[in-house]
Amino acid sequence: MRTIDTDVLVIGGGATGVGVLRDLALRGIRAALVEKGDLTHGTTGRYHGLLHSGGRYVVKDKQSASECAVENEILRRIMPHCLEDTGGFFVVTPADDEAYVPLFLKGCQETGVSVHEIAVREALRREPLLNPRISRAFEVRDGSADSFLATHSNAEDAVRHGAQVLTYHVVTGLERTGDRVTGAVCEDMRSGETVHIHTSYIVNAAGAWAGKIAELAGVKVTVVPGKGTMVAMNHRVLNTVVNRCKPPADGDIIVPIHTVAVIGTTDVHVPDPDVFGIEAWEVERMLSEGEQLVPGISKARVLRAWAGVRPLYKDQDVADDRDIPRTYKLLDHEARDGVKGMISMVGGKWTTYRMMAQEATDAVAAKLGIQAECRTHLEPLPIPAGAERKAGLYWLGKPLAAIEADSSYGHLICECELVTRERVVDAITSGKAANIDDIRRDTRLGMGPCQGGFCTYRAAALWHELKPATPPANDPPHGHAGNSVALLRHFLQERWKGLTVIAWGDQLRQARLDEIIYLDTLGLDLLPAPAPAEQNGAEMVTAHPAIATEYHAA
Ligand SMILES: Cc1cc2nc3c(=O)[nH]c(=O)nc-3n(C[C@H](O)[C@H](O)[C@H](O)COP(=O)(O)OP(=O)(O)OC[C@H]3O[C@@H](n4cnc5c(N)ncnc54)[C@H](O)[C@@H]3O)c2cc1C
């Protein structure tokens, strides 16, 4: 059993949690964060990638719209390396009602969302694949964002300022002394060890799981999990974020992000954030709605589908789930429920994570009697070690330019996403990655067209070279490859989850080629199954129920 003492414990390693951790650390408050998976394991790693201008919410959810408009400008300043300034259009397609336009424009004016109309001809000049039958086009300050990089940058800066980050630590209980929460009990999922964390204050930033954490303290918080499915197209069919100019609905946005274009999303309430599947109708809906924006898009190659769960906070007085606002809510459990020592920060958007973190940290600092002011809107985030991105906003050719600058073509481990050997080695040796899926979140390895077909065995080989498992006493002298094989299997399985619902056409051909590489050429299925100790041991986490339950259909 291990014991950790801290002043503030943050639960949840998504955008909100790391945002709070950085804010606490910059104010000189001793803080630790626990996350049951890797950072961005939750919704932050499974979202649409849109840096909102606010335009989407100007009619129905004005507060969210204003919050997004304010934060959009701040994030452009503090994390340019994580954002691409694609710009955004709201367009009226033949399927949309022009009567929405005056409401949209009035909403933009009321909420401070910057907008101006451009000629259809100009919109089509900039985006030649856009539906030529659109009747109006409005320009906004949308962008696209890399939430993996942003989260890592926040975490790195927090650690630099003295904070602790404990990934693969699942909170299993909260400790209460009378009416005060005084600590948490965690399980270290890699070693199985119990960890007691004593703390003066807890920030519940567990997103769609926040209700489950609150329950551990005997408090009721209703978070309605709203699942959204997205599909990534193999081609970046647009360079601008394009939205339909109409009330938000399924499949009405296409976001160009890195080398792909993402169509999203559905919104389906699910019983539990860990229990959901991706349905065929959701993929079909994305493709058919995408046709309204880019005719012919449904014939392009679909790379993968994935889903995330919105942390929608339901106030007691909202009768209909459809009316739940997309804004965030800070719950002070002392004032609300008579339970001291804990707040919950629920709801919101990725775009508003910093504002949410500021409000949560202001509340904690006030409780602890600390005067220090927020500086996260002023101080730029660091670029994590190993990332090839240089200062300034991201642009599409940036990774290629970096590779060309130092002629590192021969060192590519993942050709699709231009991930070099140096970056994979760094991800492995830094000790932050517990498996190849964590390396993916750090570097984008395996996220391109082959979905891990060519890079996974190279990454597994590097892992084996750099972190050979201790061979059992009777093993042959060439070493023990059990862990690396298990990691390779785990990663392929993770990639496969997103392919099953889109297995047709060229991507099916790709999947078949990958199958031939792994089963016929490498004989992966003939290798001995890893011993149970390797499944649960120091480097493997896949069998743990807290992680393994996700993506199980209801
Ligand atoms: C489909 C979809 C599309 C979206 N698109 C956009 C978009 O384009 N732009 C935008 O701005 N916003 C978007 N959002 C909203 C945005 O993604 C979320 O609001 C945001 O990522 C939530 O971050 P979070 O940190 O609050 O939650 P999360 O990222 O879910 O983090 C919570 C963390 O808590 C951890 N956790 C849970 N239980 C425990 C436990 N017991 N112990 C330890 N850790 C635990 C989880 O593993 C998780 O990592 C989208 C959301 C969805 C669902």
The ligand as an SDF file (V2000), in Angstrom:
LIG
                    3D

 53 58  0  0  0  0  0  0  0  0999 V2000
  -19.0650   13.0930  -29.8640 C   0  0  0  0  0  0  0  0  0  0  0  0
  -18.5400   14.3440  -29.2170 C   0  0  0  0  0  0  0  0  0  0  0  0
  -18.0380   15.3720  -29.9960 C   0  0  0  0  0  0  0  0  0  0  0  0
  -17.5610   16.5230  -29.3820 C   0  0  0  0  0  0  0  0  0  0  0  0
  -17.0260   17.4980  -30.1550 N   0  0  0  0  0  0  0  0  0  0  0  0
  -16.5170   18.5980  -29.5800 C   0  0  0  0  0  0  0  0  0  0  0  0
  -15.8750   19.5640  -30.3760 C   0  0  0  0  0  0  0  0  0  0  0  0
  -15.7350   19.3890  -31.5880 O   0  0  0  0  0  0  0  0  0  0  0  0
  -15.4010   20.6830  -29.7730 N   0  0  0  0  0  0  0  0  0  0  0  0
  -15.5240   20.8890  -28.4290 C   0  0  0  0  0  0  0  0  0  0  0  0
  -15.0970   21.9350  -27.9630 O   0  0  0  0  0  0  0  0  0  0  0  0
  -16.1000   19.9540  -27.6290 N   0  0  0  0  0  0  0  0  0  0  0  0
  -16.5820   18.8160  -28.1770 C   0  0  0  0  0  0  0  0  0  0  0  0
  -17.1400   17.8520  -27.3980 N   0  0  0  0  0  0  0  0  0  0  0  0
  -17.1890   18.0310  -25.9580 C   0  0  0  0  0  0  0  0  0  0  0  0
  -15.8380   17.7190  -25.3210 C   0  0  0  0  0  0  0  0  0  0  0  0
  -15.2370   16.6290  -25.9450 O   0  0  0  0  0  0  0  0  0  0  0  0
  -15.9960   17.4070  -23.8470 C   0  0  0  0  0  0  0  0  0  0  0  0
  -16.7840   18.3810  -23.2490 O   0  0  0  0  0  0  0  0  0  0  0  0
  -14.6510   17.3680  -23.1240 C   0  0  0  0  0  0  0  0  0  0  0  0
  -13.7170   16.5880  -23.8140 O   0  0  0  0  0  0  0  0  0  0  0  0
  -14.8600   16.7960  -21.7450 C   0  0  0  0  0  0  0  0  0  0  0  0
  -13.6190   16.7620  -21.0860 O   0  0  0  0  0  0  0  0  0  0  0  0
  -13.5640   16.2930  -19.5880 P   0  0  0  0  0  0  0  0  0  0  0  0
  -12.1610   16.4280  -19.1430 O   0  0  0  0  0  0  0  0  0  0  0  0
  -14.5800   17.0180  -18.7950 O   0  0  0  0  0  0  0  0  0  0  0  0
  -14.0060   14.7490  -19.6370 O   0  0  0  0  0  0  0  0  0  0  0  0
  -13.1610   13.4890  -20.1050 P   0  0  0  0  0  0  0  0  0  0  0  0
  -12.2550   13.8050  -21.2200 O   0  0  0  0  0  0  0  0  0  0  0  0
  -14.1150   12.3690  -20.3120 O   0  0  0  0  0  0  0  0  0  0  0  0
  -12.2450   13.1880  -18.8480 O   0  0  0  0  0  0  0  0  0  0  0  0
  -12.7380   12.5400  -17.6970 C   0  0  0  0  0  0  0  0  0  0  0  0
  -11.7280   11.4820  -17.3020 C   0  0  0  0  0  0  0  0  0  0  0  0
  -12.0760   10.9190  -16.0330 O   0  0  0  0  0  0  0  0  0  0  0  0
  -11.5720    9.6020  -16.0310 C   0  0  0  0  0  0  0  0  0  0  0  0
  -12.2110    8.8320  -14.9760 N   0  0  0  0  0  0  0  0  0  0  0  0
  -13.5130    8.4380  -14.9330 C   0  0  0  0  0  0  0  0  0  0  0  0
  -13.7280    7.7060  -13.8330 N   0  0  0  0  0  0  0  0  0  0  0  0
  -12.5520    7.6360  -13.1610 C   0  0  0  0  0  0  0  0  0  0  0  0
  -12.1410    6.9960  -11.9670 C   0  0  0  0  0  0  0  0  0  0  0  0
  -12.9950    6.2760  -11.2120 N   0  0  0  0  0  0  0  0  0  0  0  0
  -10.8540    7.1170  -11.5810 N   0  0  0  0  0  0  0  0  0  0  0  0
   -9.9630    7.8380  -12.3260 C   0  0  0  0  0  0  0  0  0  0  0  0
  -10.3090    8.4550  -13.4770 N   0  0  0  0  0  0  0  0  0  0  0  0
  -11.5860    8.3540  -13.8840 C   0  0  0  0  0  0  0  0  0  0  0  0
  -11.9150    9.0960  -17.4320 C   0  0  0  0  0  0  0  0  0  0  0  0
  -11.1160    7.9880  -17.8110 O   0  0  0  0  0  0  0  0  0  0  0  0
  -11.6760   10.3270  -18.3020 C   0  0  0  0  0  0  0  0  0  0  0  0
  -10.4220   10.3170  -18.9520 O   0  0  0  0  0  0  0  0  0  0  0  0
  -17.6110   16.6670  -27.9800 C   0  0  0  0  0  0  0  0  0  0  0  0
  -18.1130   15.6230  -27.2000 C   0  0  0  0  0  0  0  0  0  0  0  0
  -18.5580   14.4590  -27.8190 C   0  0  0  0  0  0  0  0  0  0  0  0
  -19.0580   13.3400  -26.9820 C   0  0  0  0  0  0  0  0  0  0  0  0
  1  2  1  0
  2  3  1  0
  2 52  2  0
  3  4  2  0
  4  5  1  0
  4 50  1  0
  5  6  2  0
  6  7  1  0
  6 13  1  0
  7  8  2  0
  7  9  1  0
  9 10  1  0
 10 11  2  0
 10 12  1  0
 12 13  2  0
 13 14  1  0
 14 15  1  0
 14 50  1  0
 15 16  1  0
 16 17  1  0
 16 18  1  0
 18 19  1  0
 18 20  1  0
 20 21  1  0
 20 22  1  0
 22 23  1  0
 23 24  1  0
 24 25  2  0
 24 26  1  0
 24 27  1  0
 27 28  1  0
 28 29  2  0
 28 30  1  0
 28 31  1  0
 31 32  1  0
 32 33  1  0
 33 34  1  0
 33 48  1  0
 34 35  1  0
 35 36  1  0
 35 46  1  0
 36 37  1  0
 36 45  1  0
 37 38  2  0
 38 39  1  0
 39 40  1  0
 39 45  2  0
 40 41  1  0
 40 42  2  0
 42 43  1  0
 43 44  2  0
 44 45  1  0
 46 47  1  0
 46 48  1  0
 48 49  1  0
 50 51  2  0
 51 52  1  0
 52 53  1  0
M  END
$$$$
